[in-house]
Amino acid sequence: MFGILEGFSGHHERFRSAPVPTSSWLNSEDAMAPLDTLHDRLVHCRELEYILLGDIRDLLEEPPNAETARWLIAVLDTLIETLPEDFELCSRDGYLNSIVEDCPNWEPMVEQLENQHFELYRRLIALRARLQLDCDYAAFAEILKGDLEAWILAFRDHRQHEQQLLMLATHLDEGGGG
């Protein structure tokens, strides 16, 4: 695991006694090199999302106890903060605007992806709220695990559809089929 929870396992007690990071720690200016361009910031968001998704998967394999719940909350909070920034960066000129400009008849597909993005975000917030509200994480850990795994798959599918649409539009724009 190469995420923020690197080394977190039952075999490394020193990590278990460390304080749980807060999202401000994860995003602190001191921890990041300057990100000058829009592209650099977007790449940073996507890399952070990838790391956080891996950390969630790893945490779901840990014993369901209060400490695991605290780490899971910290990772989910950071992901909840990162997704809007990513969407804002992608939407500077309108969400997937280049596709709509080049292929206006694809606007319904772009709108569907945009709506799906917001729905995924709402679902993630709801999952995070359930974790916070339920005092006994161990009692519902398996249900939450299934729900988070389903969310991760839906999120990956969403990203994959975005990329496929962008690649197809680029291919058509370069004369490959249009």
C-alpha atoms as one frame of an Amber mdcrd trajectory, in Angstrom:
protein
   0.000   0.000   0.000   1.482   3.360  -1.002  -1.141   5.730   0.371  -1.416
   7.887   3.431  -1.793   4.757   5.509   1.470   3.200   4.358   2.564   0.738
   6.966  -0.842   0.520   8.660  -1.375  -3.088   9.599  -1.596  -5.274  12.632
   2.116  -5.997  12.307   3.217  -2.383  12.791   2.090  -1.203  16.213   3.925
   2.116  15.939   1.508   3.204  13.198  -1.480   2.190  15.290  -0.380   4.537
  18.077   0.181   7.476  15.725  -2.462  10.201  15.673  -5.008   9.955  12.907
  -4.217  12.539  10.220  -6.728  15.234   9.484  -7.573  16.324   5.995  -5.824
  19.659   6.580  -2.627  17.699   7.300  -3.075  15.725   4.108  -3.536  18.864
   2.025  -1.122  21.161   3.830   0.922  23.499   1.681   4.114  22.244   3.333
   3.403  18.682   2.212   2.968  19.562  -1.467   5.194  21.102  -4.073   3.716
  24.143  -5.804   1.241  23.207  -8.482   1.535  25.905 -11.105  -0.732  24.823
 -13.893  -4.304  23.692 -14.100  -3.062  20.416 -15.549  -0.641  19.895 -12.646
  -3.420  20.514 -10.133  -5.744  18.105 -11.933  -3.048  15.423 -12.081  -2.426
  15.943  -8.360  -6.147  15.517  -7.597  -6.368  12.355  -9.687  -3.266  10.877
  -8.071  -4.596  11.687  -4.613  -7.960  10.107  -5.493  -6.178   6.959  -6.647
  -4.164   6.761  -3.429  -7.223   7.376  -1.263  -9.241   4.689  -3.043  -6.428
   2.237  -2.391  -6.331   3.282   1.246 -10.078   2.722   1.565  -9.727  -0.767
   0.110  -6.875  -1.511   2.510  -8.808  -0.204   5.508 -11.802  -2.341   4.607
  -9.538  -5.364   5.055  -8.451  -4.279   8.552 -10.246  -5.517  11.684 -13.462
  -3.511  12.172 -12.661  -1.516  15.296 -12.766   2.100  16.462  -9.270   2.853
  15.189 -10.032   1.541  11.717 -13.206   3.645  11.748 -11.193   6.784  12.625
  -8.749   6.149   9.777 -11.596   5.439   7.376 -13.292   8.697   8.370 -10.036
  10.620   7.761  -9.572   9.080   4.313 -13.220   9.590   3.329 -13.089  13.218
   4.499 -10.050  13.839   2.322 -11.706  12.208  -0.683 -14.848  14.276  -0.080
 -12.674  17.414  -0.134 -10.758  16.322  -3.241 -13.654  15.402  -5.538 -15.145
  18.922  -5.792 -11.714  20.396  -6.567 -11.201  17.812  -9.295 -14.623  18.571
 -10.771 -14.000  22.313 -10.597 -10.708  21.913 -12.444 -12.393  19.766 -15.114
 -15.235  22.255 -15.446 -13.367  25.531 -15.863 -14.891  25.994 -19.316 -17.827
  23.674 -18.690 -17.771  19.984 -17.854 -16.216  18.147 -20.813 -16.917  21.291
 -22.834 -14.411  20.366 -25.530 -16.475  17.273 -26.311 -19.721  19.231 -26.515
 -18.083  21.826 -28.784 -16.653  19.186 -31.127 -19.608  16.784 -30.981 -22.772
  18.707 -29.990 -24.932  15.606 -30.372 -22.981  14.035 -27.481 -24.273  16.623
 -25.024 -26.785  14.170 -23.463 -23.936  11.732 -22.713 -21.883  14.523 -21.156
 -24.877  15.641 -19.070 -25.410  12.057 -17.932 -21.765  11.827 -16.822 -22.048
  15.158 -15.028 -25.184  14.020 -13.192 -23.496  10.732 -12.357 -20.546  12.630
 -10.881 -22.826  14.573  -8.534 -24.729  11.414  -7.576 -21.479   9.607  -6.745
 -20.426  12.544  -4.603 -23.758  12.544  -2.742 -23.500   8.780  -2.187 -19.988
   9.151  -0.779 -21.148  11.843   1.642 -24.024   9.588   2.746 -21.631   6.675
   3.307 -19.357   8.929   5.343 -22.325  10.161   7.400 -23.368   6.579   8.169
 -19.900   5.863   9.470 -20.025   8.899  11.731 -23.546   8.257  13.021 -23.183
   4.574  13.775 -21.280   4.297  17.030 -20.393   0.631  16.682 -18.453   0.330
  13.422 -17.844  -3.384  13.989 -21.593  -4.067  13.945 -22.107  -2.746  10.416
 -18.603  -2.985   8.943 -19.517  -5.728   6.445 -22.485  -3.761   5.105 -20.398
  -0.589   4.822 -17.602  -2.570   3.178 -19.983  -3.795   0.476 -21.403  -0.316
  -0.034 -17.960   1.311  -0.258 -16.692  -1.368  -2.638 -19.752  -0.789  -4.842
 -19.103   2.967  -4.723 -15.457   2.497  -5.716 -16.492   0.352  -8.697 -19.101
   2.915  -9.770 -16.541   5.714  -9.426 -13.992   3.821 -11.516 -16.638   3.123
 -14.168 -17.488   6.822 -14.199 -13.841   7.825 -14.693 -13.467   5.183 -17.389
 -16.518   6.500 -19.271 -15.118  10.035 -19.077 -11.806   8.871 -20.519 -13.439
   6.802 -23.251 -15.578   9.739 -24.329 -12.556  12.065 -24.350 -10.477   9.587
 -26.354 -13.246   8.990 -28.879 -13.834  12.719 -29.311 -10.093  13.284 -29.780
  -9.943  10.467 -32.309 -12.858  11.910 -34.270 -11.437  15.437 -34.032  -8.117
  14.261 -35.471  -9.875  12.821 -38.492 -10.005   9.230 -37.369 -13.660   8.759
 -38.022 -15.479  11.954 -38.639
